[in-house]
């Protein structure tokens, strides 16, 4: 690797209305800008399919006596599913902690600030979250935690192909003041597939959850180079370099530079409920002693994961006039059965909020666009699945049983990555 001579600009992800994030590399490139470096390293090809790869990781190898016995069966189930369909096999990769750094240096060696951020994270759970985004951004495929297992063969995962999704593309949504954009038809290839983790349709939701709609990141699928993962990596790298007490690197790097007008964007202590707390110094740099579950949620976990996705969706609508939106959950009749929908138990309940936000001069997708969904929602090349798909059998928030046709992955919520006392809190 050549000597790094110029400081790196860490762009904010919260103030990007002047950029088209979907077409970023086509429009702008700056050699010392982290977003530019990542976009150039793994360019996004929207025409390819999600690679047939499965990624899992844990501290110790599967054959180690320290590997959690309860997860051995789950890992074997992923391996079995990977090989069960002749001609449609998936490559299975299990990466232990000792293998992570050599792999990341191989993939991201030309973007050393990403490596520095990973090495400087004060808690293992932060690194576990960050790794899943980094590996799918570089290589693509399916990531899933080791406390999960697949419930159906991969050829039944209908949402991984255009043909499987066409039955859910009946309600096309216009956006912006004209509301007449002409988005893609049913031939697009899914680029990112995510599921609903939390959808608390209750007045006291903020007392128990970090976000009104939260997307899960214990299982998700992506093509290499997807812009959402790029923005997530930019955010996590910038947050780590600005928030962490001690930066670690095995090469000498110039100091990074930040946009001073948006410094709080990089400080994890200023995110959500914590910024209003009087219990600690919001300017304190993060260490293993003062990093808690709320920090994890907003630094690398499902909180920031969900925030970046919503910000990207809003950017899509504001900077493009041909984004396809499909949401059959807004239909008055079920597209599968023809039965009349109960408005109070479907997304149609929020129709006014959704329509008001989507047809404004600065259109955005209100969280309610994804609430109470029972059918997949499509935003450009991103597929958002109902809560049952990756969280069946949890007995609340509309989740149905494990044997439901829409149940694909079982998550056992074992929290293997948490340090003692490290609970992930709402915030």
VENQUIFEN-V373441 format. One line per field, one symbol per residue. psi: psi as a letter, one per 20 degrees, with the letter a starting at -180 (. if undefined). A space follows every 50 residues. Layout:
# VENQUIFEN-V373441
psi = ???
This chain:
# VENQUIFEN-V373441
psi = prpohqqppoqqiimkijqnhhkghhhqpphkpggggghhgmqpoiirqp qmqppqqrgqqhjqiipphhighgghgggghhihopikqqpppporghig ghghhghjhimhhggggghipiqhhghgggghgghhhghrbpppqikrqq iqqhiinhijqhhhihiklhnppqrrhhkkqnaqbjjqpphpprrpgpmn mqhkhiiiqhqgppqqjhprqqqqjphghghghggggggghhhqgoppqj qpqqqqqrohikhihiohijpchhiiqjiroiipqprhhjoahhgggigi aighggghgghgghhghijqjkppppniiiqhqpigiiqpqohijrhhhk gggghghhjrhmqqoqhihjqkqiqqqpodjpppqrhhgilqjikrkjpa rhjqhjphpppjlilhiprpjnporq.
